[in-house]
Amino acid sequence: MLALMLYRHYCCADWRARLARAAAGLAALFLALAAGAAPKPPVIFAAASTTAALSELAAIHERRAGVPLRLSFASSATLARQVLNGARPALFLSANREWMDALDGARLLAPGSRKELLGNRLVVIKQRGSDQSVSLADPDTLLAALGETPLVIGDPAHVPAGLYGREALRRLGIWERLEGRLAFAANARAVSMRVARGEAPLGITYASELSAESGLVAAAWFPEESHSPIRYELASVKPDGGAAARAFYEYLFSDEAQQVFLAHRFIPFQR
């Protein structure tokens, strides 16, 4: 009788253990399936100068669509190089046509998706309340305002804002006179932040940065003919980023989105 009782006890215990292991395995399987079914948030690569505006638009779109977006901001050149080296964002918003050309030439863009989205202006910025007086019609005023301090500008070796700035300064005959008096920044946002922190009295960046940094004002506006037109282009990156990416792509061209860009001092897309 005792032997029979012991046999039943151990058989029952073994059955319970096997049942527990099976339940745990099923739970792990369901969790894995659920994780696999959940779509990954679309990744958006965008020029650093669009940080404030695009973050606002992404938040609006996320609340309505219920789909999160992952935004990655940097110099257009930095982002384009990442794509050329294997990164695959759903969308790419570039402040420079040449880097978009590079991705187009490598056949990394979805056919027909490359479109002009925005424009911008180029300005000399200073801290609000600064008494620095600059007139680009008289280059000496820029040099006098700098004194012994540097002029901050995006690195023209790869930063679009720096490329436009160098082009404008050359056309105005000032570039050579500024040799040795320039401080290069990693992107347009970095220019604004350095001036806002008081690291330099003046910087050259986009007009949209006057909205992104409340402590800044324009010391001077570059004539539009002094540099190539500043054009932002948007494109889908292969492979297709899915319905969520396509919806955000279309939203950025909507009247509502263009009004948000306008509020951030961008020049809206002209249909």
Phi and psi in degrees as a GROMACS rama.xvg file:
@    title "Ramachandran Plot"
@    xaxis  label "Phi"
@    yaxis  label "Psi"
@TYPE xy
-62.2445  -40.86  LEU-2
-63.0193  -39.4937  ALA-3
-65.5875  -40.2425  LEU-4
-63.4763  -43.4762  MET-5
-63.632  -39.9193  LEU-6
-61.2214  -45.7425  TYR-7
-64.7128  -38.5007  ARG-8
-62.5412  -47.8853  HIS-9
-70.9631  -33.9414  TYR-10
-65.3991  -41.5589  CYS-11
-65.4186  -41.8308  CYS-12
-64.063  -41.0606  ALA-13
-65.6122  -38.7173  ASP-14
-64.2468  -42.0509  TRP-15
-63.8119  -39.8821  ARG-16
-64.8673  -42.6586  ALA-17
-65.5986  -37.6206  ARG-18
-65.0332  -41.3642  LEU-19
-64.2921  -41.2279  ALA-20
-65.2382  -40.0647  ARG-21
-65.2526  -41.1319  ALA-22
-63.9944  -41.2189  ALA-23
-64.0267  -39.6452  ALA-24
-64.6343  -41.1052  GLY-25
-65.3766  -39.6805  LEU-26
-62.7794  -42.9293  ALA-27
-64.0986  -38.0559  ALA-28
-64.7931  -44.0217  LEU-29
-64.2151  -39.3314  PHE-30
-63.6904  -42.2776  LEU-31
-64.8928  -41.1853  ALA-32
-65.4347  -39.4405  LEU-33
-65.2917  -41.5586  ALA-34
-65.1938  -38.8797  ALA-35
-69.2583  -29.5267  GLY-36
-77.554  -26.7468  ALA-37
-70.4661  121.426  ALA-38
-69.0987  145.001  PRO-39
-75.763  142.056  LYS-40
-61.0858  136.081  PRO-41
-60.7287  138.912  PRO-42
-97.4979  129.868  VAL-43
-115.17  118.34  ILE-44
-91.0996  130.484  PHE-45
-147.201  147.12  ALA-46
-55.453  140.71  ALA-47
-57.4548  -29.9185  ALA-48
-67.384  -13.562  SER-49
-96.8213  8.00437  THR-50
-53.0351  -55.4735  THR-51
-64.5591  -48.5479  ALA-52
-66.1623  -46.751  ALA-53
-69.5768  -34.2918  LEU-54
-63.2725  -41.0228  SER-55
-63.1493  -45.3847  GLU-56
-67.0509  -37.8934  LEU-57
-64.2661  -39.3107  ALA-58
-64.2619  -42.355  ALA-59
-61.3782  -47.6932  ILE-60
-65.1679  -40.2413  HIS-61
-62.521  -41.4149  GLU-62
-62.9054  -35.9051  ARG-63
-81.6154  -44.875  ARG-64
-86.0466  -21.0201  ALA-65
71.7643  17.1498  GLY-66
-119.318  122.152  VAL-67
-70.466  154.624  PRO-68
-124.641  145.932  LEU-69
-109.471  118.16  ARG-70
-103.693  135.179  LEU-71
-127.877  117.121  SER-72
-111.271  137.944  PHE-73
-169.913  -178.475  ALA-74
-58.6313  142.81  SER-75
-55.1322  -36.9349  SER-76
-65.2777  -44.0548  ALA-77
-60.2742  -45.4101  THR-78
-67.3363  -42.1741  LEU-79
-62.8098  -40.2072  ALA-80
-63.2415  -37.2458  ARG-81
-62.7403  -41.0615  GLN-82
-65.3457  -43.2794  VAL-83
-62.4472  -26.5888  LEU-84
-94.9639  9.55984  ASN-85
120.004  -12.3618  GLY-86
-65.6787  145.058  ALA-87
-132.366  76.6495  ARG-88
-70.6783  164.602  PRO-89
-76.0754  -39.8538  ALA-90
-133.301  153.858  LEU-91
-133.401  124.056  PHE-92
-113.245  111.238  LEU-93
-110.608  142.921  SER-94
-91.7184  5.69137  ALA-95
-143.092  128.34  ASN-96
-67.1357  -32.3292  ARG-97
-62.5335  -39.0803  GLU-98
-72.9851  -32.2966  TRP-99
-67.9306  -36.7329  MET-100
-59.3374  -39.3314  ASP-101
-63.0303  -41.6494  ALA-102
-70.9876  -36.6344  LEU-103
-63.9161  -43.0205  ASP-104
-64.0616  -30.2024  GLY-105
-85.6103  4.51978  ALA-106
58.8319  41.6607  ARG-107
-101.794  -3.92995  LEU-108
-101.794  144.231  LEU-109
-66.3762  131.018  ALA-110
-54.3697  131.645  PRO-111
80.4101  -1.40868  GLY-112
-90.3073  -15.7352  SER-113
-76.8717  115.819  ARG-114
-141.944  150.378  LYS-115
-73.3045  130.54  GLU-116
-111.412  -40.6697  LEU-117
-145.819  166.367  LEU-118
-127.651  175.219  GLY-119
-155.183  171.208  ASN-120
-120.882  159.496  ARG-121
-108.215  132.547  LEU-122
-137.301  158.328  VAL-123
-92.4092  125.721  VAL-124
-107.62  154.922  ILE-125
-147.399  168.45  LYS-126
-70.4706  144.263  GLN-127
-60.6272  133.388  ARG-128
92.9206  -8.2821  GLY-129
-69.9506  144.911  SER-130
-96.3448  12.7227  ASP-131
-63.9904  129.754  GLN-132
-116.913  123.373  SER-133
-131.486  134.239  VAL-134
-129.624  118.635  SER-135
-70.8973  -12.5007  LEU-136
-72.421  -18.4768  ALA-137
-129.548  91.536  ASP-138
-54.5727  -26.4564  PRO-139
-61.7434  -28.0966  ASP-140
-67.5863  -34.1219  THR-141
-67.0628  -45.3279  LEU-142
-64.2052  -39.6808  LEU-143
-67.2144  -38.2836  ALA-144
-67.3557  -31.4295  ALA-145
-73.7281  -38.1418  LEU-146
60.6108  -123.36  GLY-147
-97.962  5.85737  GLU-148
-95.7512  159.14  THR-149
-83.4317  159.103  PRO-150
-97.7013  123.038  LEU-151
-87.0712  133.232  VAL-152
-149.591  149.402  ILE-153
-60.6615  142.979  GLY-154
-59.1099  111.68  ASP-155
-67.5596  -6.65126  PRO-156
-69.7347  -23.4004  ALA-157
-156.172  -14.5405  HIS-158
-88.8326  122.236  VAL-159
-53.691  -43.702  PRO-160
-60.9345  -34.2892  ALA-161
-71.3971  -36.4917  GLY-162
-63.8855  -44.9169  LEU-163
-64.9526  -40.08  TYR-164
-63.803  -44.491  GLY-165
-62.6562  -42.6552  ARG-166
-59.9055  -44.537  GLU-167
-66.549  -42.9834  ALA-168
-65.4692  -34.9495  LEU-169
-66.9769  -43.9693  ARG-170
-65.3514  -28.9973  ARG-171
-87.3771  -1.42666  LEU-172
74.1292  26.1943  GLY-173
-108.959  -22.1205  ILE-174
-54.0878  -51.0019  TRP-175
-62.5299  -34.2891  GLU-176
-71.926  -16.1055  ARG-177
-95.9619  3.08925  LEU-178
-57.0167  129.664  GLU-179
83.4508  -1.35548  GLY-180
-121.063  19.9804  ARG-181
-111.024  141.233  LEU-182
-116.868  119.565  ALA-183
-88.7989  139.143  PHE-184
-116.759  160.767  ALA-185
-74.6847  -22.8932  ALA-186
-166.113  176.529  ASN-187
-62.746  -37.2303  ALA-188
-64.1749  -39.61  ARG-189
-64.1542  -34.4304  ALA-190
-59.3221  -50.4242  VAL-191
-61.2029  -43.4359  SER-192
-64.8622  -37.6741  MET-193
-68.6079  -38.3636  ARG-194
-70.6948  -40.7117  VAL-195
-62.072  -33.5907  ALA-196
-81.5606  -4.79172  ARG-197
82.7302  16.7367  GLY-198
-74.1997  -20.9315  GLU-199
-152.277  149.19  ALA-200
-75.9964  -27.3587  PRO-201
-138.546  152.151  LEU-202
-149.551  162.994  GLY-203
-116.132  122.783  ILE-204
-156.837  -165.942  THR-205
-84.4223  153.224  TYR-206
-62.0496  -29.5931  ALA-207
-61.4284  -22.5764  SER-208
-69.579  -18.8803  GLU-209
-67.5976  -24.8892  LEU-210
-84.7904  -36.9476  SER-211
-69.4653  -32.2046  ALA-212
-119.961  105.882  GLU-213
-66.1295  -19.6402  SER-214
-85.7781  8.90212  GLY-215
-114.295  151.019  LEU-216
-137.462  166.738  VAL-217
-81.8743  126.957  ALA-218
-86.5788  -29.2057  ALA-219
-166.033  149.449  ALA-220
-107.035  130.551  TRP-221
-72.9752  138.636  PHE-222
-59.7261  138.851  PRO-223
-60.3713  -29.5787  GLU-224
-79.2918  -2.78868  GLU-225
-81.7391  -8.00892  SER-226
-153.289  165.548  HIS-227
-61.4643  151.206  SER-228
-58.0169  135.299  PRO-229
-86.9936  112.264  ILE-230
-126.35  130.358  ARG-231
-100.633  131.371  TYR-232
-117.37  145.02  GLU-233
-117.892  138.988  LEU-234
-149.719  154.554  ALA-235
-87.4521  139.477  SER-236
-101.294  135.232  VAL-237
-65.5195  147.437  LYS-238
-76.0523  173.859  PRO-239
-54.0317  132.303  ASP-240
-80.1427  -0.172124  GLY-241
94.7487  176.376  GLY-242
-62.2541  -37.9669  ALA-243
-64.3308  -41.4949  ALA-244
-67.4041  -42.0585  ALA-245
-63.1877  -37.3261  ARG-246
-65.6076  -40.5572  ALA-247
-70.3161  -37.5167  PHE-248
-55.6782  -50.649  TYR-249
-65.7693  -37.4659  GLU-250
-61.5728  -37.2566  TYR-251
-63.9302  -21.1017  LEU-252
-93.1011  -2.24919  PHE-253
-71.0791  160.207  SER-254
-60.5825  -38.9807  ASP-255
-61.5078  -48.2481  GLU-256
-63.8142  -39.7081  ALA-257
-65.0075  -32.4358  GLN-258
-68.9442  -34.5104  GLN-259
-65.713  -43.4476  VAL-260
-60.8519  -41.611  PHE-261
-60.5452  -41.1047  LEU-262
-62.5706  -25.4071  ALA-263
-94.1337  16.1181  HIS-264
71.2949  20.8355  ARG-265
-83.3893  162.867  PHE-266
-95.6843  116.676  ILE-267
-60.6955  156.744  PRO-268
-61.0899  134.356  PHE-269
-99.1808  113.494  GLN-270
